């Protein structure tokens, strides 16, 4: 009994002592925390350093996600179509309209589409035409070949060039005073061995008509002149006096195609003459001393007929 009382007394003393120690411990802990917080605050810098500048990337990331199969197919088709596909109707129309606006439409004028001529004479130098006087007179005047009719018969001057087979021949001719059926133009496919007494004649008249004739001076007493294309009116002819016209004849095989001022006016088929020389003819009707001036003559061998 005394031992139990003593034990209890001892425990009570310990508890009381512990109660006395706990407040002291808590007080010490609070002092420590307060002291440590102050130290930590003292260690923190007062100014925050500026962040280092970040350099912009100069290259795109090398790793890119791979496209799926479906988008890749669409891109490939569009790219192929853009590079190899034919232009759309809308684009073609715009190009055509633009070309027409600029006067770049396709030309059927032989002098334009045939390119550089095989031979050309702008009458700057003397030597390609016989001069003098017979049924007509011929001389050079201010860089033109001037031919004057001295009778009512056909007269011509043959150029001193090679004989031609298939060729396009053209001459620019200005007429002076004229009227009615006064006419002039090109003589071509004149055979070599006939003293220039055969061939074809293509020309125009002062009253605005064109004609194509075949001449055979070796038949009969005075030769035979036959109409292949009777005199026919054409609005393409600059009729009347003091007018300049450009006459062209394309002879390919038996095809004789007639041009006036760069436009086709007709075509005749005839195989009487297949080759020969060419020149300029004149034939007066009403005008005495009918005169023409020729300032540009040329030919293109083996031409292409543009239909």
Secondary structure, 3 states (H helix, E strand, C coil): CHHHHHHHHHHHHHHHHHHHHHHHHHHHHHHHHHHHHHHHHHHCCCCCCCCCCCCCCCCCCCCCCCCCHHHHHHHHHHHHHHHHCCCCHHHHHHHHHHHHHCCCCCCCCHHHHCCCCCEEECCCCCCCECCEECCEEEEECCCCEEEEECCCCCEEEEECCCCECCEEEEEEEEECCCCCCCEEEEEEEECHHHCCCEEEEEEEECCCEEEEEEEECCCCCCCEEEEEEEEEECCCCCCCCCCEEEEEEEEECCEEEEEECCEEEEEEECCCCCCEEEEEEEECCCCCCCEEEEEEEEEEECCCCCC
